């Protein structure tokens, strides 16, 4: 059986690994691999996924026919590098860098003449302060190449910038930080697909956030968007200009946009599918595309033409929650929610009596999520409300007894 390498072994990579195991011998590369993956791979390499030379040697020794990742940013460059070095289908290493470095993204947007919020890449707090003084108002600071929104923070004063800067800096692989004017308008998420440099948008959705300071994490992403046709078209046309302008040859894309006034700006784009099962489940629910097969086929050179895509099939999205800091002492309604016919993939196995949460929620990585679908937006909202009412959790915390954080 042919061997394929998959880099990344978090919850959101499991669907790809499971499908790959039905077609290939799977080599799995990640810093840690849970027992949930054990039935699906033949060999593993436990390593920092940025150590591309060591991973390349493993791939070369095993004679792989393809290398892929999904729903995670950090392995994208390594995947591109290995594919290039072994002469396998891929996006190219420089393209991989472009899609994983926020500074390079903004440089390319400027070259393409596309809208940009005022921003600067800095490598010290004094550089950041100097730019902030010239810009005025509020800014957002972001590590150049993190994932899961780690280190992303809003800043409203010079004092706050000095206080928060080092948290952003520590999540950046080279110490670089983006300082950018803060926009607070409506947000969109767009999924796309590329084959042999041909690009199409797949679906456009709305992003809704938790009301938690410095927690840049969506509580839900819902497809399709409720925006009017003109605004949706503006977002989709901008996304197409970006992806084609970035020169992506193949793969699934995930882009996030924000409005400031009437203008739409890119926050970031990625040469991989959206996390929280957007790639594995929400694209399929929306368009009928089996993303795992598509990714495996492009990684091995089997797919050379655009697959058949259906118009939006339903309303769907993820709803996420945080567990408050403390210890879970009771969980009710868990199996009832899992059994609902409109509940698809979920992370509810991560919710159990005895679960302890010890750190505040400042990024996306500690959320748990549920995929939900419905024939209408109104029914989707009703089903999500039913889930929130049915799933009852008791958490003992320093502030007393608390329930799940849904908003």
C-alpha positions in Angstrom: 0.0 0.0 0.0 1.3 3.5 -0.8 2.4 5.7 2.0 1.2 9.2 2.7 2.5 11.6 5.4 0.1 13.7 7.4 1.6 16.4 9.6 -0.5 17.4 12.7 -2.4 15.3 15.1 -4.9 17.5 16.9 -8.6 17.0 17.1 -9.2 18.7 13.8 -6.7 16.5 11.9 -8.4 13.3 12.9 -11.0 13.3 10.1 -8.2 13.5 7.5 -6.2 10.8 9.2 -9.2 8.5 9.4 -10.0 8.8 5.7 -6.4 8.5 4.7 -6.1 5.2 6.6 -8.8 3.7 4.3 -6.7 4.5 1.2 -3.1 4.6 2.3 -0.6 3.5 4.8 -0.4 6.6 7.1 2.8 8.1 8.5 1.8 10.6 11.2 4.0 13.5 12.4 3.3 15.7 15.4 4.8 16.7 18.7 2.2 14.5 20.5 -0.3 11.9 19.3 -3.2 10.8 21.4 -4.5 7.3 21.6 -7.5 8.2 19.4 -5.2 8.1 16.4 -3.7 4.7 17.1 -5.9 2.6 14.8 -5.1 4.8 11.8 -1.4 5.1 11.3 1.4 2.6 10.8 4.4 4.8 11.8 4.8 8.0 13.7 7.4 10.7 14.3 7.1 12.7 17.5 8.7 16.0 16.7 8.2 19.8 16.5 6.5 20.1 13.1 8.7 23.0 12.2 11.8 20.8 12.1 11.6 20.3 8.4 14.9 18.6 7.8 14.3 15.8 10.2 10.8 15.3 8.9 12.2 15.3 5.3 14.6 12.5 6.2 11.8 10.4 7.7 9.7 11.0 4.5 12.6 10.2 2.2 13.4 7.0 4.1 9.8 5.8 4.0 9.2 6.6 0.3 6.0 8.6 0.6 3.8 9.4 -2.4 2.3 12.5 -0.8 2.4 14.9 2.2 -0.5 17.0 3.5 -2.0 18.8 6.5 -5.3 20.5 7.2 -7.0 22.8 9.7 -3.7 23.9 11.2 -1.2 26.6 10.1 2.1 25.6 11.6 2.8 22.5 9.4 2.0 24.3 6.2 5.6 25.4 5.5 7.0 22.0 6.3 4.5 20.3 4.1 5.4 22.6 1.2 9.1 22.1 1.8 8.9 18.3 1.9 6.8 18.2 -1.3 9.3 20.5 -3.1 12.3 18.5 -2.0 10.8 15.1 -2.9 9.2 16.3 -6.2 5.7 15.7 -4.9 2.6 17.8 -5.7 2.5 20.9 -3.4 2.1 24.6 -3.2 5.8 25.6 -3.2 7.8 26.7 -0.1 7.7 30.4 -0.8 3.9 30.2 -1.2 3.8 28.3 2.1 5.7 31.2 3.7 3.3 33.8 2.2 0.3 32.1 3.7 1.8 31.7 7.2 3.5 35.0 7.7 1.2 38.0 8.4 3.8 40.5 7.4 4.4 38.8 4.0 0.7 38.7 3.5 0.4 42.4 4.0 3.3 43.1 1.7 1.7 41.1 -1.0 -1.7 42.8 -0.5 0.1 46.2 -1.0 1.8 44.9 -4.2 -1.7 43.8 -5.5 -3.2 47.2 -4.7 -5.7 45.7 -2.3 -7.1 47.4 0.8 -5.0 47.4 3.9 -5.5 48.7 7.4 -2.5 50.8 8.5 0.0 48.4 10.0 3.7 47.9 10.7 5.9 44.9 11.5 8.1 45.6 14.5 10.7 43.7 16.5 10.8 45.6 19.7 8.4 47.3 22.1 9.9 50.7 21.3 9.3 50.3 17.6 5.7 49.3 18.4 5.3 52.4 20.7 6.7 54.7 18.0 4.2 53.4 15.4 1.4 53.6 17.9 2.1 57.2 18.7 2.0 58.1 15.0 -1.1 56.2 14.4 -3.2 57.1 17.4 -6.4 55.4 18.5 -6.6 51.6 19.2 -4.6 48.9 17.6 -4.4 45.1 17.6 -1.1 43.3 18.0 -0.4 39.9 16.5 2.5 37.5 16.4 3.7 37.0 12.8 3.1 33.3 12.5 1.2 31.9 15.4 -2.1 29.9 15.2 -5.1 29.7 17.5 -5.0 33.4 18.1 -2.3 33.0 20.6 -0.8 36.4 21.6 -3.4 38.4 19.7 -4.6 41.4 21.8 -6.3 44.7 21.5 -4.5 47.7 22.8 -6.0 51.1 23.6 -3.1 53.0 25.2 0.6 53.2 25.2 0.8 51.8 28.7 -1.4 48.9 27.6 0.9 48.3 24.6 4.0 48.1 26.7 2.2 45.7 29.1 0.8 43.4 26.4 3.6 43.5 23.8 5.7 40.7 25.2 2.8 38.2 25.2 2.5 38.7 21.4 6.3 38.6 20.9 6.7 35.3 22.7 4.3 33.5 20.3 6.2 34.7 17.2 8.9 32.3 15.9 11.2 35.2 15.0 10.0 37.8 17.5 8.2 39.9 14.9 4.8 41.5 15.8 2.2 43.1 13.6 0.8 46.4 15.0 -2.4 47.3 13.1 -5.2 49.7 13.4 -8.1 48.1 15.3 -11.2 47.5 13.2 -14.4 46.4 15.0 -16.9 45.9 12.2 -18.6 42.9 10.8 -16.5 39.8 10.2 -16.7 37.1 7.5 -15.1 33.8 6.9 -14.6 32.4 3.3 -13.6 28.9 2.3 -12.1 28.3 -1.2 -10.6 25.7 -3.4 -7.7 25.7 -5.9 -6.7 23.2 -8.6 -3.9 23.9 -11.0 -4.1 27.6 -10.2 -7.9 27.7 -10.9 -9.7 29.1 -7.9 -13.3 29.1 -6.7 -15.0 30.4 -3.6 -16.8 27.6 -1.8 -18.9 29.3 0.9 -19.0 32.6 2.9 -20.1 32.7 6.5 -20.5 35.0 9.5 -18.2 35.1 12.5 -19.5 35.8 16.0 -17.2 36.3 18.9 -17.1 35.5 22.6 -17.5 38.6 24.8 -14.3 37.9 26.7 -11.5 40.4 26.9 -8.5 39.4 24.7 -10.1 36.1 23.7 -10.0 36.4 19.9 -12.0 33.3 19.4 -15.3 32.8 17.6 -18.2 31.4 19.5 -19.7 30.4 16.2 -19.2 30.6 12.5 -22.4 30.2 10.4 -22.8 29.4 6.7 -24.1 31.0 4.6 -23.7 34.7 5.6 -26.8 36.8 6.2 -25.1 39.7 4.3 -27.0 41.1 1.3 -26.0 39.9 -2.1 -23.9 43.0 -2.9 -21.8 42.8 0.3 -21.3 39.1 0.0 -20.2 39.6 -3.6 -17.7 42.2 -2.5 -16.2 39.8 0.1 -16.0 36.9 -2.4 -14.4 39.0 -5.1 -11.8 40.3 -2.7 -11.0 36.7 -1.6 -10.6 35.6 -5.2 -8.2 38.5 -6.0 -6.2 37.6 -2.9 -5.8 33.9 -3.5 -5.1 34.2 -7.2 -2.7 37.1 -6.5 -0.9 34.9 -3.9 -0.4 32.3 -6.6 -1.9 29.3 -4.9 -1.6 26.2 -7.1 -3.8 23.8 -5.2 -5.6 23.1 -2.0 -8.4 24.4 0.3 -8.2 28.0 1.6 -9.5 29.7 4.7 -9.8 33.5 4.8 -11.0 35.9 7.5 -12.2 39.4 6.7 -13.3 42.4 8.8 -15.1 45.6 7.9 -14.1 49.1 8.9 -16.8 51.5 7.7 -17.8 50.3 4.3 -14.5 48.8 3.4 -13.6 45.1 3.7 -10.1 44.1 4.8 -8.3 40.8 5.0 -7.3 39.8 8.5 -5.5 36.6 7.4 -5.7 33.9 4.9 -4.4 30.3 5.0 -3.5 27.6 2.5 -5.4 25.0 4.5 -9.0 24.3 5.5 -10.7 26.2 8.3 -10.3 24.7 11.8 -13.1 23.6 14.1 -14.2 21.1 11.5 -15.0 23.8 8.9 -12.9 21.9 6.4 -14.0 18.4 7.2 -17.7 19.0 7.9 -19.0 22.5 7.1 -17.7 22.6 3.6 -19.2 19.2 2.9 -22.5 20.2 4.4 -22.5 23.4 2.4 -21.2 22.1 -1.0 -21.2 18.3 -1.0 -17.4 18.3 -1.4 -15.6 15.5 0.5 -12.5 17.6 1.5 -10.5 14.7 2.9 -10.6 12.9 -0.5 -9.8 16.1 -2.3 -6.8 16.8 -0.2 -5.5 13.3 -0.5 -6.0 13.4 -4.3 -4.2 16.6 -4.8 -1.3 15.5 -2.5 -0.8 12.5 -4.6 -1.4 14.0 -8.1 -4.7 12.2 -8.6 -6.8 15.4 -8.9 -6.1 17.7 -11.8 -9.5 19.3 -12.5 -12.0 21.2 -10.3 -14.3 18.8 -8.6 -18.1 19.1 -8.8 -19.5 21.6 -6.4 -23.1 22.0 -5.3 -24.9 25.3 -4.4 -25.3 25.9 -0.7 -27.1 22.9 0.6 -28.2 24.0 4.1 -27.5 26.3 7.0 -24.7 25.0 9.2 -22.0 26.1 11.6 -20.2 25.4 14.7 -21.1 26.5 18.2 -18.3 26.6 20.7 -18.1 27.0 24.5 -15.4 27.4 27.1 -15.4 25.5 30.4 -14.9 28.0 33.3 -11.7 27.8 35.3 -12.4 25.2 38.0 -13.4 21.6 38.1 -16.4 20.0 36.4 -18.6 18.2 39.0 -21.7 17.3 37.0 -22.6 16.9 33.3 -26.1 16.4 32.1 -27.6 16.0 28.6 -24.3 15.0 27.0 -25.5 11.8 25.3 -28.8 13.4 24.4 -27.0 16.2 22.5 -24.7 13.7 20.8 -27.7 11.7 19.6 -29.5 14.7 18.0 -29.8 14.0 14.2 -28.6 17.5 13.4 -25.5 17.3 15.5 -22.5 16.2 13.5 -18.9 16.0 14.5 -18.2 17.4 18.0 -15.7 17.6 20.8 -18.0 16.6 23.6 -15.8 13.7 24.7 -13.6 16.5 26.1 -16.3 17.4 28.6 -16.5 15.1 31.6 -16.8 15.0 35.4 -13.4 15.7 36.9 -12.2 17.9 34.0 -10.1 20.7 35.4 -9.5 24.0 33.7 -6.7 26.1 35.2 -6.0 29.0 32.9 -8.1 31.9 31.6 -9.5 31.8 28.1 -7.3 34.0 25.9 -7.2 32.1 22.6 -9.1 29.5 20.5 -7.3 26.4 21.6 -9.3 25.6 24.8 -12.7 25.9 23.2 -14.9 22.8 22.6 -17.2 22.8 19.6 -20.3 21.2 18.1 -21.2 21.1 14.4 -24.9 21.8 13.7 -27.1 22.0 10.6 -30.6 23.0 9.7 -32.8 23.8 6.6 -33.2 27.5 7.5 -31.3 30.1 9.6 -34.2 30.3 12.0 -34.2 26.6 12.6 -30.5 26.6 13.0 -30.8 29.2 15.7 -33.5 27.2 17.4 -31.5 24.0 17.3 -28.4 25.8 18.8 -30.6 27.2 21.6 -31.9 23.7 22.3 -28.4 22.4 22.6 -27.4 25.1 25.0 -30.5 24.4 27.2 -29.9 20.6 27.1 -26.2 20.5 27.8 -26.1 21.3 31.6 -22.7 21.4 33.3 -21.7 22.3 36.8 -18.3 23.8 37.4 -16.9 24.5 40.9 -14.8 27.6 40.7 -13.3 30.3 42.9 -16.3 32.5 42.0 -18.8 29.7 43.0 -20.8 27.3 40.8 -20.8 28.2 37.1 -22.1 26.8 33.9 -20.5 26.6 30.4 -19.4 29.9 28.8 -21.4 30.2 25.5 -21.0 34.0 24.9 
